[in-house]
Amino acid sequence: MDASIWLWVGFAAFVGGLLAFDLGVLSNTSKAMSGREALVRCAAYVMLALIFGAAIFYFEGSDSGLEFLTGYLIEYSLSIDNIFVMVLIFSHFEVQPRYQHRVLFWGIVGALMMRGALILAGTALIQQFHWIIYLFGAFLVFSGIKMLRSVNDEPDMENNRIVAFARSRLRITNGYEGKSFFVRREGMLYATPLFLVLVLIEFTDIVFALDSIPAVFAVTTDPFIVWTSNVFAILGLRSLYFALASIIHRFRYLKYGLSLVLVVVGIKMLLLDIYKIPTLVALGITAGLIGGSILISVLRTRDRLTQPEPEKPARWWVPGSPSKRRNNDAANVPPGT
């Protein structure tokens, strides 16, 4: 699929209009998004992605259509990884639900811009240096294994390096100032803690994009399909967050499925010139890993509905936050060993 410049411009205009409608009409309120509203928006964004995929099937053929659907499923699945981290960040910084949608909106806008730049850079590298494919594949396998090791880690949010760096460079207010990211006092500009949350979420997306974008390159090197699959997955991320935030603790084993998806697509890239795994097979494996991990999670945690477990510390990897367990292990090592 060789997308013309007008196709890129038209799609960008469509996304811009959708975001403007979301911000100006759907989100023109200070109330938190309800679970029902979030589910409706999730369904709408998924439907838009499927309609777009059907159009690719019709105009560009089944190969391009399958590549888009597989890329979209991979991106959408890995975006759930972001939700685990968002829950941890919002909980730690005690961000009120009515302000969370504002942070997520601007976080998504920034994510779309940064991912577009990363996709163009990745495409240029692959076209210029084919061996980069193997580097991406090895990186995905390494990232998947690292995620598996981090499943039960409790992040040390108090010592997050990104937040510490921002605090050392910016004037920060002591408390929140409503929905404002910046306020002016005595002629001086101050950032609010809400801006620190936005910075951490933006940085988190950059880190996760370094995993998810190469994962789609394992399916296709067509930059238009890579970008559009990313865009549709990111557009629905905010609604998906509000739909899952209150029950995300039940998806305990989904983290394992997401980690294995990265390992599988990494292996697919490493085997590219030896044996090309069919796109349909990659789609089936991805769906099986994600669906299976969700099913196991729901079955293993169904007793929580009637007999909730005692609250436990949130566990997952947050970029910039060291692991409390590893910090404690290091602190307990005797000097000189």
N, C-alpha and C positions, 0 to 999 in steps of 0.2 A: 504494500500500500504506500504510494508516494503522494503524500498530502500536499496540496498546493498551499501557497501562502494565504490565499483567501479562505481556505478551510480552517487554517490556524486562527486567522483573524475572526472569522465567523464564530468559531467555538469559544474563543476568548470573550467576544462580545456577549455571547449567550451566558457564559459563566458570570461575567460582570453584572449583567442584568438580573440574574438569579440572586446574586449576593446583595445587590441594591434592594431588591424586593424583600429579601429576608430581613435585612437591617432596617429598612424604612417602614415596612408594613408588618411582617410577621413578628419581629422582635421589638417593635416600638412600645415597649412596656417595661416596667421595673419589676414585674412579677416573675417568679421562677417558672420555667416550663414544666408543665405537668407530665406525668408518665404517659397518659393517654395521648396528649398532643405530641410528645416525642415519638411515640410509636407510629402515629399517623405520618409525621414528617419522614421518619425512617423509611416507611413503606413508599412514600412519594419519591424519595431520592433513589431507592432501589429500582422503582418502576422506570424512572428516567434513564437510569443506567441500562436497564434491560431493553428499553426502546432504542437507545443509541446502539446497543450491541446488535439488535435486530436489523437496524439500518446498515451496519457494517457487513452483516451476513448477506444482506440483499444486494448491496452495491459493490462490495469488495470480495465476496466469496466466503466460503466456510472456513478456510484457513485463517484469514484475518479475523473473522467473527469469533472463532474459538480462542485465538490469541487474546482478544480483548476480554472475553469472559473469564479466561484463566487468570489474566493479569488483574482484572477487577476483583476476583475472588481472593487472590493472594493479598492484594492491597487492603481489601476490606477486612479480611481476617487479621492481618497484622496490625490494622488500626485499633483493634480491640486491645492490643498491647498498650497503646497510648492511653486507653481508658483506665487501665489498672494504675498507671502512673498519675493520671489526672486526679483520680480519687485520692491518692496519697498526698498529692500537692495541695489540693483544696482543703483536705481534712487537716493537714499540718498547719496551714496558714489561716485556718478558720474563715475561709471566704464564704460569705452568705450565698445561698443558692440563687437569689435574685441578681447577683452580680457575676455569677459564674458564666452565664450565657454571653456577657459582654467580653470577658477574657477569651472565651473559646472562639467567638466570632473573629476577633482581630488575630487570634492565634492561627485560625484557619486561613485568613487572608495572607498572613506572612508565610504560612506553610506552602500555599499554592505558588507564591512567587519564588521561594527558595527551592522547591522541588523542580519547578520549571528550569531554573538555572542548572541544577544538578543533572537533570535529564539531558539537557543540551550538551553539557560537558561530558557526561558519560557516553553519549552517542558519538561525539567527536573522537573520544579516546578509543572506543571500540573500532570505529572505522579506520583510524590511523594505526592502531596497534592491536591486532587481533588477540595477542597473548594476554591482554587485559582481562579477557573473559575468564581465563584461568585464575587470575588474581582475585576477581570478583567471587568466583566459585569457592576458592579457598577461604576468603573472608566470610562468606555466608556460613560455611560449615563451622568455622571458628566461632562466629557469633551465635549460632544455634547451640553449640556445646556450652558456650559461656552463659547463655540464657538458662539452660538446663541446670547449671551449677548455682544460678542465682535465684532459683524458684523460691527457696525457703529463707533467703536472706532478708533481714530487717534493715531498711536503709536508715542511716544516721542523718536525718534531715536537718538537725541543728548545725551540722558541720558541712553543709552543702557548699562546694567550692564556687559554684556559679553565683549563688546568692551572696557569698562572702566577697567575691570580686566586685559585684554590682554595688554592694554597700560601701566598699572602699573607694568607689569612683563617683558615687552620686550622693546628693543630699536626700535623705529619706525622712518622711514624716513619722511620728511615733505611732500613729494609728491610721486606719482607713479614712478616706475622705469621700464616702459614698461610692459612686461608680467612676470617679476620676482617677486617671493614671498619673496626672501631674497637677500641682496646685502652685500658685504664686503667693509668697508671703514676704512682705517688706521689700518688694522688688526682686526677690530671688526665687528661682524656680526649684521646686522640690518634687521628687518622685514619691509616690505612695507605695505602700506594701503591695497594692494591687498590681502595680507595674512590675514589681519583683516577681510576682506570680506569673505574669505574662512572659517575662524574660525566660523564666525557668521552663515554661511550657513550650516556648519557641525553640529553645535549645534542645529540649527533649525531642521535638519533632525532627530537628536536623539530625540528631543521633540515630533515631529510628529510621529516617529516610535513607541513611547510609546502608541499612539492611534491606528495606523494602524495595527501593528502586533497583538495585542489582538483582533482586529476586525476580522482578518482572523482565529484566534483560535476559534472564534464563529462558523466558518464554518467547520473546520477540525483541529484535533490535530496532523495530520501527519506532522512531521517537514520538510519532503522533499517537500510536496505540499506548505506548508507555505513559505518556502524559495524560491522555484522556482517562485511562483506567485509574491513574493516581487521583485525578481531579474528582471523579465521581465518588471514589472511596473517601476522600477528604471532605467533600461537601456534606456527606451524611454523618460525619464524625460527631458533630456537636449534638445532633438529635440522638445518635446512638449512645452518647455519654449519658444524657438525661434518661434514656430508656433503661440503661443497664446499671447506672451508678448505685442504686439502692439494692441491687441483687448481684452485683459483680462478685461478692464474696462466695457465691454459690458455684462460680465457675473455677473451682480450685484446680482442676486438671487441664483446663484450657491452655494454661501456660506451657504445659508439656507439649501439647499439640502444636502451638505456635512455634516453639523451639524446633520441633521435628520438621515442620514445613521449611524452615530456613535450611536445615541440613539437607533435606531432599532436593530443594531447588539448587543448592550449592553443588551437590553431586551431579545434578543434571548439567550444570555449566561445565564442570570438570570433565564430563564424558562427551561433551559436544562434538568433538572431532573423531571420537571412537565409535560412539553409538548415540544417535539422536533420539532421545525419549520422546514419543509422540505427544503433542500438546494435549490431546484428549486423555492420555494416561496421566499426565501431570495434573490436569484438572480433576480427574478422579481421585488421585492420591491426596491432593490438597483438600478436597471436599470430605474424603474419608477421615483424614487426620483431625480436621476441625470439627466435623460432625460427631465423630467418635468421642473426642475429648469432651465436647459439650454434653453428650448423652451420659458418659460416665460421671461427669461432674454433677449433673442433675440427679442421677440415681443415687450417688454416694452422699449427697447433701439433702435429700428429701426429708429426712427426719428433723432438719432445722426448722421446718415450717411449724412443727408442733412442739419441739423441744430444742429451742435455740441453744447453741453452745456458748460458753462464757466468751466474752469479747477477747480476741487475741490481737497482738500487734500486727499491723499490715505488713505484708512481706512481698517484695518484688524489687527490681533494680530501678533506681532513680538516677539519671545522669548527674554526675557531680557529687552524689552522696555516697560516702564509703559504707561498707557493710559493718553493722554493729558487731556481728559475730567475729568478723576478721579483725576488727579493731581490738576487741577483747582478747582474741587469741594472741595478737601481737603484743598487747600490754602484759600478758601473762608469761611471755617468754623471758626466762632469766637472762640478765645482762651477760654478754660475752659468749652466748650460744649462737 
